[in-house]
Amino acid sequence: MAYNGTWKIDRNENYEKFMEAMGVNMMKRKLGAHDNLKITIQQDGNKFTIKESSNFRTIDIEFTLGVNFEYSLADGTELTGSWNMEGNKLVGTFTRKDNGKALTAYREVIGDELVQTYRYEGVEAKRVFKRD
């Protein structure tokens, strides 16, 4: 499973603009852009266990592909939705609980990098991770 392993943030593209579109205040945006996020992914068939560790929190997430679950972003935004596999790409479709707007996330292993792409309200951002 290509996703299995520990991934450490390497760089962001347009991430502050994305957080701004999400309604994250300036102070949290500045901190979020330098969160030293580390993600550990373990895939077992359709089940995923993910541990996210950053300067702000450590959280364990378990989900099964195609099954809705609830999740809170580091800024406290609550979402509900699911991840699905499309080819070799994980595609997450989520709805914000506070305003009903859609957030789409993609995870894809490209070479030795895990690329996470987020789309919200017409703004796209990427976070690129290297194997740790």
C-alpha positions as CSV (number, residue, x, y, z in Angstrom):
1,M,0.0,0.0,0.0
2,A,1.7,3.2,-1.2
3,Y,0.2,5.4,1.5
4,N,1.5,3.3,4.4
5,G,4.3,5.1,6.4
6,T,5.0,8.4,8.1
7,W,5.0,11.6,6.1
8,K,6.4,14.9,7.2
9,I,5.3,18.3,5.8
10,D,7.8,19.6,3.2
11,R,6.1,22.6,1.7
12,N,2.7,24.4,1.1
13,E,1.3,26.0,-2.0
14,N,-1.5,28.6,-1.5
15,Y,-2.3,27.2,1.9
16,E,-2.7,30.5,3.7
17,K,-5.2,31.7,1.0
18,F,-7.1,28.4,1.4
19,M,-7.3,28.9,5.2
20,E,-8.5,32.5,4.7
21,A,-11.3,31.2,2.4
22,M,-12.2,28.7,5.2
23,G,-12.6,31.6,7.6
24,V,-9.5,30.9,9.7
25,N,-8.2,34.1,11.4
26,M,-4.9,35.6,10.5
27,M,-3.1,34.4,13.7
28,K,-4.2,30.8,13.2
29,R,-3.3,31.0,9.5
30,K,0.3,32.1,10.3
31,L,0.6,29.3,12.8
32,G,-1.1,26.7,10.6
33,A,1.4,27.4,7.7
34,H,4.2,26.3,10.1
35,D,2.5,23.5,12.0
36,N,5.3,20.8,11.3
37,L,2.5,18.3,10.5
38,K,3.5,14.7,10.5
39,I,1.0,12.1,9.2
40,T,1.3,8.3,9.8
41,I,-1.0,6.3,7.5
42,Q,-1.8,2.6,7.9
43,Q,-4.0,1.0,5.3
44,D,-5.6,-2.4,5.7
45,G,-7.8,-3.1,2.7
46,N,-10.6,-0.4,2.8
47,K,-9.8,0.6,6.4
48,F,-7.4,3.5,7.2
49,T,-5.9,4.5,10.5
50,I,-4.2,7.9,10.4
51,K,-2.3,9.7,13.1
52,E,-1.8,13.5,12.6
53,S,0.8,15.1,14.8
54,S,1.5,18.9,14.7
55,N,2.6,21.7,17.0
56,F,-1.0,22.1,18.0
57,R,-2.5,18.7,18.4
58,T,-2.2,14.9,17.9
59,I,-5.3,13.1,16.7
60,D,-6.1,9.6,15.6
61,I,-8.6,9.1,12.7
62,E,-10.0,5.8,11.6
63,F,-12.3,5.5,8.6
64,T,-13.5,3.0,6.0
65,L,-13.6,4.0,2.4
66,G,-17.1,5.1,1.4
67,V,-18.4,5.4,4.9
68,N,-19.3,8.8,6.4
69,F,-17.5,9.9,9.5
70,E,-17.1,13.1,11.5
71,Y,-13.8,15.1,11.7
72,S,-12.6,18.4,13.2
73,L,-9.9,20.5,11.6
74,A,-7.2,21.9,13.7
75,D,-9.0,25.3,13.8
76,G,-12.1,23.6,15.2
77,T,-14.2,23.5,12.0
78,E,-16.4,20.4,12.1
79,L,-16.9,18.3,9.0
80,T,-18.8,15.2,8.0
81,G,-18.0,13.1,4.9
82,S,-16.1,10.2,3.5
83,W,-13.0,9.2,1.6
84,N,-13.1,7.1,-1.5
85,M,-10.4,5.6,-3.8
86,E,-10.4,6.8,-7.4
87,G,-7.6,4.9,-9.2
88,N,-4.6,5.5,-7.0
89,K,-5.9,8.7,-5.5
90,L,-7.9,9.1,-2.2
91,V,-10.7,11.6,-2.7
92,G,-12.4,13.1,0.3
93,T,-15.8,14.8,0.0
94,F,-16.8,16.7,3.2
95,T,-19.5,19.1,4.2
96,R,-18.9,21.8,6.9
97,K,-21.4,21.5,9.7
98,D,-21.5,25.2,10.3
99,N,-22.4,26.4,6.8
100,G,-23.1,23.3,4.7
101,K,-20.4,24.2,2.2
102,A,-18.4,21.5,0.5
103,L,-14.7,20.8,1.1
104,T,-12.9,18.4,-1.2
105,A,-9.5,16.9,-0.4
106,Y,-7.3,14.6,-2.4
107,R,-4.3,12.5,-1.3
108,E,-2.0,11.0,-3.9
109,V,1.5,9.5,-3.7
110,I,3.6,10.9,-6.5
111,G,7.2,9.6,-6.5
112,D,8.4,9.9,-3.0
113,E,5.9,12.6,-2.0
114,L,2.4,12.5,-0.6
115,V,0.5,15.4,-2.2
116,Q,-2.6,16.6,-0.4
117,T,-4.8,19.0,-2.4
118,Y,-7.7,20.9,-0.9
119,R,-10.5,22.8,-2.7
120,Y,-13.0,25.1,-1.0
121,E,-15.1,27.9,-2.5
122,G,-12.9,28.0,-5.6
123,V,-9.6,28.2,-3.8
124,E,-7.1,25.3,-4.2
125,A,-4.1,24.6,-2.0
126,K,-1.5,21.9,-1.8
127,R,0.5,20.5,1.1
128,V,3.4,18.3,0.0
129,F,4.9,15.7,2.4
130,K,8.1,13.6,2.2
131,R,8.5,10.2,3.7
132,D,10.0,10.5,7.2
